[in-house]
Amino acid sequence: MMSPKESRKHYSVPDGYIEELPDKIMDFIRAQDAPAQMPAAQPRQEDAPKTPRWRLLFNTALYMAASFVLVIVMFQGFNLARKKIAAVQEVPTGQMQATLTPAQEDELYSTYFYEELERTAKQEETNQLEASFAQVSYYGE
């Protein structure tokens, strides 16, 4: 690995570069600002293309109508996608979510809570057995 002193030998700038740099930058800036300072040439009335007023109004109305159609098509696409997703999502019983009656929902909830209660009771029983086995010492301590 080279030391910093050896590394600097590879880098150099042309003579007078640092002294001329501010002048070059200012010349560049003036060249960039020069077109902006000049007044823009106004086209003569006879050279400017004349677009009829009805055409301008027609184009505006056409663009607005196209944007409304695009928005409507987007919403229809979203609605179709939502319907397809809803058709795929089913509850565990195989019935559609939207077709469940309140009695069926109550039955599903009670079944779920009963199964969850059984699972929790078994887990607590297992934990108690493990705790009692952990208290027993096999080495006579």
N, C-alpha and C positions, 0 to 999 in steps of 0.2 A: 504494500500500500504506500502511495506517495504521501509525502508530508505536504502541508498547505503551501509551503514555499516553493516546492517543486511543481505543484499543481498550477500555480499562477503563471508559470512560464508558458503555458499553452494558450493563454488568453491574452489578446491584445486588441487595441482599437487603432484605427488609422490616425495619423498625425493631424491635429487640429480638429478632431471630431467633436470633442467636448466643447470647445470654444464656438464652433459653428452650429451646434445643436439648437440653441434657443432661436437663432435667426431662421433656421430651416423650419422649425415648428411654427413660428409666427407667419412665415410665407405660406405654409400649407393652410393655416387657418384663414388667412386673408383670401386665398384662392377658393376655399370652400364657401366663404361668406359672400364673395363677389356676385355670383348669380342670384343669391337671395336678395341682395340690395338693389339690383336692377329691377325697374318696374316691369311687370309682365306685359307682353305685347297683347293688346286687345284685338281680337279678330274683327275685321271690318264686317259691317252688317251684311253686305252682299256675299262675303265669303262663308259666313256661318250657315250651316245647314238649317233649314226651317222644318221643324216637325209640327205637324198640325196638332192643335189642342186636343181634338178628339182622340188622336192616337196616344197621347200621353195619358189621358184619362182611361182609355181602354187598357193600356199596358198596366196601369196601377190596379185597376179592377181585376185583371187577369191574374196578376201576381197574388193579390189578396185571396182570390178564389182558390188558387192552387195551394196556398198555405192552409186554408181552411180544410180542403180535401185531405191534405197530408195529415193534419191533426186528427181528423175523423178516422182515417185509415189506421193511424197509430193506436187510437183508443179501441177500435174494433179488434186489432191484433192483440192488444193487452187483454181484452175481454175474452177472446177465444183461448188464449193461453191460460187464463185463470180458470175457465171452464174445464179445460183438459186436465189441469192439475187437480181440481176438485173431483173429477171423475176417477182419478187414480188413487187419491187418498181415501182409504176405507178404514173403518174401525175394526178391531180384532174379530168381531163376530161375523164379519163379511158383509155387513149392511152399510149402506152409504150413510155418512154422518148426517146429512140433511134429512134423511127419512126416519130418524129415530124419534119415537114418541117419548113424552116425559116418563112414562112407565118403564120403557126400555132403558132410558138413560139411568133411572133409579136402580134398575136391576144390574146394569153394568157397574155402577158405582158401588153398590153393596157387595157384589162379587169381588171387585177389586179390593175393597177395604177388608173383607173377610180373609182373602188370600194373603194380603199384606200383614194382617194381624197374626195369622198362623206362621208366616215366615219370621216375623219378629219374635214370636214366642219361642220358636225353635232356636233362633240365634241366641236369645237370652239363656235358654237352657244349656246350650253348648258352652256359652261363656262361663256359666256357673260351674259346669263340670270341669272345665279347664282350670278355673281358679281353685277348685277343691283339690285337683290333682297336683297343682303347683305347690300347695301347702304341705303335701305329704313328702316326707324326706325318705329317700331310699337308702341313705348312708348312715342312718342312725344319729344324725346331728340334732 
